[in-house]
Amino acid sequence: MPHAVSRLRTARLARSAKPFLARGGIKGERCPGCRLVPSHCLCDLRSVVPTKAGVCLLMADIEPLKPSNTGWLIADVVPDTFAFGWARTEVDPALLALLADPQWQPVVVFPGEFVEPERVTDTVQTPDAGKRVLFILLDATWPEARKMFRKSPYLDKLPVLSLNPEQVSAYKLRRSRRDDHFCTSEVASLCLDLAGEAHAAQTLQAWLAVYTHHYLQAKHQLPPDLGGPAHSQLRGLKSG
């Protein structure tokens, strides 16, 4: 069954007036399960890790369409991943229902320097009895994410988890030249680790490395190295 980001992508494509062409990517057929060209498909390598924590992705308009989007990778690994498209003028009722669901304890992940100090924490609070922590991630470029945070009043009363850059400095893959900007799956990995979900966090890191390898090899028309370090790490986590 397609996961939440896949379903959101399908819905977004259905609204498109013209086909979406990924900038700089290889044009043509792509696997619907992993968004890569068939020769570099990695669907058989996917590893799902059940977690107590959940992830809710608020995605900027075209993020679900980008083959390079890493929110998709979170949904590959974490079963309780939810995905919603963001719009300034309207809110998906299903998102509001999720935030109000008594089984979840939502927390927005966002830099604390842009938030009122009383809302900010740098640790994952122990959920109330019968609840599970739900990490809300703004999946967008940094300018878009700041706008989304400011213009989403339904997030205003939620606590904000501010990640310490030193905690994530070991991650090697970047989508920005700035060391304090990280891709969405990197942020999710750290959140899961802080929530005591170390195996899921490590699996998501390895899955990002494998996906990145396949993506770049396909871009350069080279075969993937299935015996390389990224694949070895993922296999070790599966068998561990």
C-alpha positions as CSV (number, residue, x, y, z in Angstrom):
1,M,0.0,0.0,0.0
2,P,1.4,3.4,-0.9
3,H,2.6,5.4,2.1
4,A,1.4,8.9,3.1
5,V,3.9,10.9,1.0
6,S,3.3,8.7,-2.0
7,R,-0.5,9.3,-1.7
8,L,0.1,13.1,-1.3
9,R,2.3,13.0,-4.5
10,T,-0.4,11.3,-6.4
11,A,-3.0,13.8,-5.3
12,R,-0.7,16.7,-6.1
13,L,0.0,15.3,-9.6
14,A,-3.7,15.0,-10.2
15,R,-4.1,18.8,-9.7
16,S,-1.2,19.7,-12.0
17,A,-2.0,21.4,-15.2
18,K,1.2,20.1,-16.8
19,P,3.7,17.3,-16.1
20,F,6.2,18.0,-13.4
21,L,9.8,17.7,-14.6
22,A,12.5,17.3,-11.9
23,R,15.2,19.9,-12.5
24,G,18.6,18.3,-13.4
25,G,17.2,14.8,-13.1
26,I,17.0,12.0,-15.7
27,K,13.8,12.3,-17.7
28,G,11.6,9.3,-18.4
29,E,10.2,6.4,-16.5
30,R,10.6,6.3,-12.8
31,C,9.7,3.6,-10.2
32,P,6.5,4.7,-8.4
33,G,7.8,3.1,-5.2
34,C,11.2,4.9,-4.9
35,R,11.1,7.6,-7.6
36,L,14.3,6.3,-9.2
37,V,14.8,5.1,-12.7
38,P,14.1,1.3,-12.9
39,S,17.7,0.3,-13.3
40,H,18.5,1.8,-9.9
41,C,15.3,0.9,-8.1
42,L,15.9,0.1,-4.4
43,C,12.4,-0.9,-3.3
44,D,13.6,-4.4,-2.4
45,L,16.1,-2.8,0.1
46,R,13.5,-0.9,2.0
47,S,13.4,-1.6,5.8
48,V,10.3,-0.6,7.8
49,V,10.9,0.0,11.6
50,P,7.8,0.2,13.8
51,T,8.1,3.1,16.3
52,K,6.2,4.5,19.2
53,A,6.9,8.0,17.9
54,G,5.2,9.4,14.8
55,V,6.1,12.0,12.2
56,C,3.8,14.5,10.6
57,L,5.1,16.2,7.5
58,L,3.7,19.6,6.4
59,M,5.0,19.8,2.8
60,A,5.4,22.9,0.6
61,D,3.5,22.7,-2.6
62,I,5.9,20.9,-4.9
63,E,8.0,19.0,-2.3
64,P,6.1,15.7,-2.8
65,L,6.9,15.9,-6.5
66,K,10.7,16.2,-6.2
67,P,12.6,12.9,-6.6
68,S,15.2,14.4,-4.2
69,N,12.7,15.0,-1.4
70,T,13.7,13.2,1.7
71,G,10.4,13.3,3.5
72,W,9.5,10.3,1.3
73,L,12.4,8.4,3.0
74,I,10.9,9.0,6.4
75,A,7.6,7.5,5.3
76,D,9.5,4.5,3.8
77,V,11.0,3.7,7.3
78,V,8.5,5.0,9.9
79,P,5.0,3.4,9.5
80,D,3.2,6.2,11.4
81,T,4.2,9.0,9.0
82,F,1.5,11.4,8.0
83,A,1.8,13.9,5.2
84,F,-0.2,17.0,4.3
85,G,0.2,19.7,1.7
86,W,0.5,23.2,3.2
87,A,-1.5,26.2,2.0
88,R,-1.7,29.6,3.6
89,T,-5.5,30.0,3.1
90,E,-6.8,26.6,4.0
91,V,-6.0,23.7,6.3
92,D,-6.7,20.0,5.6
93,P,-9.4,18.9,8.2
94,A,-7.5,15.6,8.5
95,L,-4.5,17.5,9.8
96,L,-6.5,19.3,12.5
97,A,-8.0,15.9,13.5
98,L,-4.6,14.4,13.8
99,L,-3.3,17.2,16.0
100,A,-6.4,16.8,18.2
101,D,-6.2,13.0,18.4
102,P,-5.7,12.1,22.0
103,Q,-3.2,9.3,21.3
104,W,-0.7,11.9,20.0
105,Q,1.4,14.6,21.8
106,P,2.5,16.9,19.0
107,V,5.7,18.9,19.0
108,V,6.8,21.3,16.2
109,V,10.5,20.9,15.2
110,F,11.9,24.4,14.4
111,P,14.9,26.5,15.4
112,G,14.3,28.1,18.8
113,E,15.9,31.4,17.9
114,F,12.7,32.3,15.9
115,V,10.2,31.2,18.7
116,E,9.1,32.7,22.0
117,P,11.4,31.2,24.6
118,E,8.6,29.8,26.7
119,R,7.6,27.5,23.9
120,V,11.0,26.0,23.3
121,T,12.6,22.8,24.5
122,D,15.8,21.0,23.4
123,T,14.7,17.6,24.7
124,V,11.9,15.3,24.0
125,Q,9.5,15.4,26.9
126,T,8.1,12.1,28.2
127,P,4.6,11.8,26.7
128,D,1.6,12.0,29.0
129,A,0.1,8.6,29.9
130,G,-1.4,6.9,26.9
131,K,0.1,9.3,24.4
132,R,2.9,9.1,21.8
133,V,5.1,11.9,20.6
134,L,4.3,13.2,17.2
135,F,7.1,15.2,15.5
136,I,5.8,17.9,13.1
137,L,8.4,18.7,10.4
138,L,8.1,21.5,7.9
139,D,9.3,20.0,4.7
140,A,10.3,22.9,2.6
141,T,13.1,25.3,1.7
142,W,14.2,27.4,4.6
143,P,12.4,30.6,3.4
144,E,9.3,28.5,2.8
145,A,9.5,26.8,6.2
146,R,9.8,30.2,8.0
147,K,6.6,31.4,6.2
148,M,4.8,28.2,7.0
149,F,5.7,28.5,10.7
150,R,4.5,32.1,10.9
151,K,1.3,31.5,9.0
152,S,0.0,28.3,10.6
153,P,-2.0,29.4,13.6
154,Y,-3.0,25.9,14.4
155,L,0.7,25.3,15.4
156,D,0.8,28.4,17.7
157,K,0.0,26.6,21.0
158,L,2.2,23.6,20.4
159,P,5.7,23.2,22.0
160,V,8.7,23.6,19.8
161,L,11.7,21.3,19.8
162,S,14.8,23.1,18.9
163,L,17.7,20.9,17.7
164,N,21.2,21.6,18.8
165,P,23.5,21.9,15.7
166,E,26.3,20.1,17.5
167,Q,24.1,17.1,17.9
168,V,23.8,16.7,14.1
169,S,27.3,17.8,13.0
170,A,28.2,14.2,12.3
171,Y,25.8,13.9,9.4
172,K,27.7,14.1,6.2
173,L,25.0,14.7,3.6
174,R,23.8,18.3,3.2
175,R,21.3,20.2,1.1
176,S,22.7,23.5,2.1
177,R,26.2,25.0,2.4
178,R,25.3,26.1,5.9
179,D,26.2,23.6,8.6
180,D,23.0,24.4,10.5
181,H,20.7,23.4,7.7
182,F,19.8,19.8,7.2
183,C,17.5,17.8,5.0
184,T,14.2,16.6,6.4
185,S,15.2,13.0,6.9
186,E,18.3,14.1,8.8
187,V,16.1,16.1,11.2
188,A,13.8,13.2,11.6
189,S,16.7,10.8,12.4
190,L,17.8,13.1,15.3
191,C,14.2,13.5,16.6
192,L,13.8,9.7,16.6
193,D,17.0,9.3,18.5
194,L,16.0,11.8,21.1
195,A,12.7,9.9,21.5
196,G,14.6,6.7,22.3
197,E,14.1,5.2,18.8
198,A,17.8,4.6,18.1
199,H,17.3,1.7,15.7
200,A,14.8,3.6,13.6
201,A,17.1,6.7,13.6
202,Q,20.1,4.7,12.4
203,T,18.0,2.9,9.8
204,L,16.7,6.2,8.5
205,Q,20.3,7.5,8.3
206,A,21.4,4.4,6.4
207,W,18.4,4.6,4.1
208,L,19.2,8.2,3.2
209,A,22.8,7.2,2.4
210,V,21.6,4.3,0.2
211,Y,19.1,6.5,-1.6
212,T,21.6,9.2,-2.2
213,H,24.0,6.7,-3.6
214,H,21.5,5.3,-6.0
215,Y,20.2,8.7,-7.0
216,L,23.7,10.1,-7.8
217,Q,24.8,6.9,-9.6
218,A,21.6,7.1,-11.8
219,K,22.3,10.7,-12.5
220,H,25.8,9.9,-13.8
221,Q,24.6,6.7,-15.5
222,L,26.7,4.5,-13.3
223,P,25.6,1.2,-11.7
224,P,25.0,1.2,-7.9
225,D,27.6,-0.4,-5.7
226,L,25.5,-2.9,-3.7
227,G,28.6,-3.9,-1.7
228,G,29.5,-0.4,-0.7
229,P,29.5,1.0,2.8
230,A,26.0,2.5,2.6
231,H,24.4,-0.8,1.6
232,S,26.6,-2.7,4.2
233,Q,25.3,-0.5,7.0
234,L,21.7,-1.0,6.0
235,R,22.1,-4.7,5.8
236,G,23.7,-4.8,9.2
237,L,20.8,-2.9,10.7
238,K,18.4,-5.3,9.2
239,S,20.1,-8.3,10.6
240,G,20.9,-6.7,13.9
